[in-house]
Amino acid sequence: MLVFLRSKSFEGKVKDMEYWYKTPYETEKLNEALLARIHKPDAPIKDKKLDLPPNNNLIPDDFKILAKRPVLIATYPDSDLWFFKDEKFNKPKAKVGMRLYTKDCGFSGKSAQANMFVHVWDSVLTEYLREFLYAAEMASLDFYHKVDHDSIQFTW
């Protein structure tokens, strides 16, 4: 186990000097009592607020994909959904874009009040999605939203 301790109070009290940068340092073995406390701390875990993050369900468990050529999965009046395996990196990947047009809630951008509402709504959405976006980022996924004068654009 390596433990690094830096302090100005050690100046002039250490014996060794690093060869290239002439940085003073000292090494010593940890005593057995300290090692025992590190390996078996006596602090009850249930009283602590620190914990592991939740499981990230955005990271796939199975990377097997069977298609060798594009496959039409579904057809809609205004779009088609296709699937094609990534042969280069051998990982599942999707790119979805959506634009939600609305004239509700003052998204017209014609007044200062409407512009302020759009700005506040965008900030609230960002805060609401913060934990989900972190999990997505840890799974190497992207999510982006943009508020326009007449629509909200989502890309993931």
C-alpha positions in Angstrom: 0.0 0.0 0.0 1.3 3.4 -0.9 0.4 6.5 1.1 1.6 9.9 0.1 1.7 12.7 2.7 2.7 16.2 1.8 3.2 19.1 4.1 5.5 22.1 4.5 6.1 21.0 8.1 8.4 18.2 6.6 10.8 20.7 5.1 14.3 20.0 6.3 13.3 16.8 8.1 13.4 14.3 5.3 16.6 12.3 4.3 16.3 11.3 0.6 16.4 13.4 -2.5 14.8 12.5 -5.9 17.5 12.0 -8.6 16.1 14.1 -11.5 14.0 16.8 -9.9 15.9 17.1 -6.5 12.6 16.8 -4.6 13.1 15.8 -1.0 11.2 12.7 0.1 11.2 9.9 2.7 9.9 6.3 2.7 9.0 4.2 5.6 7.0 1.1 6.3 3.5 1.4 7.9 3.4 -0.2 11.3 1.2 -3.3 11.9 -1.3 -1.5 14.1 -2.1 1.1 11.4 -2.3 -1.6 8.7 -4.8 -3.6 10.9 -7.0 -0.5 11.4 -6.9 0.2 7.6 -7.9 -3.4 6.7 -10.6 -3.7 9.4 -11.9 -0.2 10.3 -14.1 -0.1 13.4 -16.5 2.6 12.0 -20.0 1.2 11.5 -20.9 1.4 7.9 -24.6 1.9 8.5 -24.1 5.3 10.1 -22.2 6.6 7.1 -23.7 8.5 4.2 -21.0 7.5 1.7 -22.0 4.6 -0.5 -21.4 3.1 -3.9 -23.3 4.5 -6.9 -26.4 2.6 -8.0 -26.0 0.0 -10.8 -25.9 1.7 -14.2 -28.7 0.0 -16.3 -27.5 1.9 -19.4 -24.5 -0.3 -19.8 -25.5 -3.3 -21.9 -25.0 -6.8 -20.6 -25.0 -8.6 -23.9 -23.0 -7.3 -26.9 -24.2 -10.0 -29.3 -25.9 -8.5 -32.3 -27.1 -10.9 -35.0 -27.7 -8.7 -38.1 -25.1 -8.6 -40.9 -26.9 -6.0 -43.0 -29.4 -3.2 -42.3 -32.7 -4.4 -41.1 -35.9 -2.4 -41.3 -37.4 -2.8 -37.8 -40.5 -0.5 -38.0 -42.1 1.9 -40.4 -44.0 5.0 -39.3 -45.9 7.6 -41.4 -43.0 10.1 -41.0 -40.0 7.9 -40.4 -38.4 4.5 -40.6 -36.4 2.6 -37.9 -33.4 0.7 -39.2 -30.8 -1.5 -37.5 -27.3 -2.2 -38.6 -24.5 -3.8 -36.6 -21.3 -1.8 -36.0 -18.6 -4.0 -37.6 -15.7 -1.7 -36.7 -16.0 -1.3 -33.0 -18.4 -4.3 -32.4 -20.6 -2.4 -30.0 -24.3 -1.5 -30.2 -25.0 2.1 -31.2 -28.0 4.3 -31.9 -28.5 7.9 -32.9 -32.0 9.2 -32.3 -33.1 12.8 -32.9 -36.5 14.3 -32.1 -37.9 17.7 -32.4 -41.0 18.6 -30.4 -42.9 21.6 -31.9 -45.0 23.5 -29.5 -46.7 26.9 -29.2 -47.7 26.3 -25.6 -46.1 27.8 -22.6 -44.7 30.9 -24.3 -42.1 29.2 -26.5 -42.7 31.8 -29.1 -39.8 33.9 -28.0 -41.7 37.1 -28.8 -41.4 38.6 -25.3 -38.9 38.9 -22.5 -41.2 36.9 -20.3 -41.4 34.0 -22.9 -37.6 34.0 -23.3 -37.1 33.9 -19.5 -39.6 31.0 -19.3 -37.7 29.1 -21.9 -34.4 29.7 -20.1 -35.9 28.6 -16.7 -37.6 25.5 -18.3 -34.3 24.5 -19.9 -32.4 24.8 -16.6 -35.1 22.8 -14.8 -34.9 20.0 -17.4 -31.1 19.9 -17.1 -31.3 19.6 -13.3 -34.1 17.0 -13.5 -32.0 14.8 -15.8 -28.7 15.3 -14.0 -28.3 11.9 -12.4 -29.7 10.1 -15.5 -27.2 12.0 -17.8 -24.3 11.1 -15.5 -25.3 7.4 -15.8 -25.5 7.8 -19.6 -22.1 9.5 -19.7 -20.5 6.7 -17.7 -22.0 4.2 -20.3 -20.4 6.3 -23.1 -23.9 7.5 -24.2 -24.8 11.1 -25.1 -27.9 13.1 -24.6 -28.4 16.7 -25.8 -31.4 19.0 -25.7 -31.8 22.4 -27.2 -34.6 24.9 -26.9 -35.5 26.8 -30.1 -38.0 29.6 -30.6 -40.8 27.1 -31.7 -39.5 23.7 -30.6 -37.4 21.6 -28.3 -34.8 19.3 -29.9 -33.6 16.1 -28.2 -30.8 14.0 -29.5 -29.5 10.8 -27.9 
